[in-house]
Amino acid sequence: MVAVKIFVLLAFLTLVYCKVARRTEQDIQNVEAYIDSKKGDINQRYRLHYHVAAPVGWINDPNGFTYYKSEFHLFYQYYPYDSVWGPMHWGHVASRDLVHWKYLPTALVPEKEQCFSGSAVVDGDTMILMYTGHINLDAEPWANETQYIAYSDDGITFHKYEGNPVISSAPNGVPDFRDPKAWKHGDHYYVVIGSKTDDNRGHVLLYRSTDMKNWEYLNIIAESKGDSYMYECPDFFELDGKFVLLMSPQGMESQGDRFKNLHQTGYIIGSFSYDTFEFIPEVDFQEIDYGHDFYAAQTTEAFGKRVLVGWFNMWEQPHPEAEDGWAGAMTLVRELKLVGDRITMQPLDAMTGLRDEVKMIGVLQPQQELRFGKTAELIVAGDLSQKIELQLEGSDGGEKAWIRWEPEVGKVVVDRGSDDIRQVQWSPIGMDTWRIFLDASSIELFCGEGEVVFSSRLFPEGGWVVTNTGPQFINVQAYSLGRSVPW
Ligand SMILES: *[C@@H]1O[C@H](CO)[C@@H](O)[C@H](O)[C@H]1NC(C)=O
């Protein structure tokens, strides 16, 4: 009798499980069919040629950046059904070189829970995603955020764990508890999660586990003194002998040229011990990118180096591409180095393989212009004792910007007009050239060896026209670049 009962129960559970599994598979097929049906309608004018963006719909934070079975995987917060934020899925791309990308099927679809940001770890042949399950509530606190996991044996199809959530509340019970970034060290998995104190100061929590399912809370590794109400998207890693806590604090007030975006992404350098779980800061929070559009960055290890990708947008800004049926992109992947008190970011070496046509190797005179299609890379060298200025505009109009060196104040400026300026002091630590990447609706400026980097979106019409609007002759190497993200 007991055996029969157990058998019936098992059969029932299997049936329920299969039904649930079939439902999510069907959900994913529906999403993919929808994407396929809409792809052809997208206006291509602002579509990026070598930056990851969704085929259709809205994306934000990069997620699950990892290496699995000879490919890098990158996921992103995704709402396929509109070009504004909506219930979060995980979109998915993969690459062998972090330059050329292919689309894979949507990895996670929301069910009871929305699939908020998270990360990935690899255990043998299995990829494990860890993400925040976000559930809206009808009454205060309005939302419940807990941590979920999902498994894959092929890097394409993901199965949510039946025992979710694996962490069912923040230690202090606050509802803001999200963006787990997990990694493996020795015999343990570790995870950092963004959250806040009872009196609304951002902090980062550290946990560990032996199986990704049962988690032991260890410590708070960083806590705001009051300048930020929430720390989002933490990432924690070793870099050139130090530990770095990368994160995206919300609500910091601007101070002079600093913290001009609505929310910031930056880092604290310090030391950390896996015995005491204490992170001792040595260099205070500083921004990692000085541009208008950069948030929620995440890192992974690639080719023995630490590499980073960020969301190439900012909350509550106009997203002009949204009227074309898509919104949001990823920045170029950058290689990180620790140089003294700061992190430098440089494009990957493999980016030179995207160079298509040489547009100029020589001297660009004052008022001389260079014309490109939708893409360009420029390496610019001038005399830093005098002003340098490049005007970036569309051959058919649209938005314009200027990149400027102001020798009197020692600042690099990215100016989108109408006082929409980002600027920062620059003292070259080595090379004193600029490397500029232009895509159909984006600018990335790497100064010197990457000690100052700006990522800003811009929406020109037509091809790029770059004009030397400064007073001096400048040396320029210029190329058009090929496509590395499919139509
Ligand atoms: C949030 O979800 C967890 C896990 O399902 C549950 O234990 C907890 O009671 C929920 N909290 C609220 C406020 O609903």
The ligand as an SDF file (V2000), in Angstrom:
LIG
                    3D

 14 14  0  0  0  0  0  0  0  0999 V2000
    9.7190   35.9830   -0.3380 C   0  0  0  0  0  0  0  0  0  0  0  0
    9.9460   34.7010   -0.8720 O   0  0  0  0  0  0  0  0  0  0  0  0
   10.4890   33.7800    0.0690 C   0  0  0  0  0  0  0  0  0  0  0  0
   10.8480   32.5120   -0.6570 C   0  0  0  0  0  0  0  0  0  0  0  0
    9.8040   32.0190   -1.4240 O   0  0  0  0  0  0  0  0  0  0  0  0
    9.5020   33.5600    1.2090 C   0  0  0  0  0  0  0  0  0  0  0  0
   10.0670   32.6930    2.1540 O   0  0  0  0  0  0  0  0  0  0  0  0
    9.1900   34.9080    1.8440 C   0  0  0  0  0  0  0  0  0  0  0  0
    8.1970   34.7670    2.8150 O   0  0  0  0  0  0  0  0  0  0  0  0
    8.7110   35.9130    0.8050 C   0  0  0  0  0  0  0  0  0  0  0  0
    8.6080   37.2300    1.4100 N   0  0  0  0  0  0  0  0  0  0  0  0
    7.5520   38.0110    1.2200 C   0  0  0  0  0  0  0  0  0  0  0  0
    7.5860   39.3460    1.8810 C   0  0  0  0  0  0  0  0  0  0  0  0
    6.6030   37.6800    0.5510 O   0  0  0  0  0  0  0  0  0  0  0  0
  1  2  1  0
  1 10  1  0
  2  3  1  0
  3  4  1  0
  3  6  1  0
  4  5  1  0
  6  7  1  0
  6  8  1  0
  8  9  1  0
  8 10  1  0
 10 11  1  0
 11 12  1  0
 12 13  1  0
 12 14  2  0
M  END
$$$$
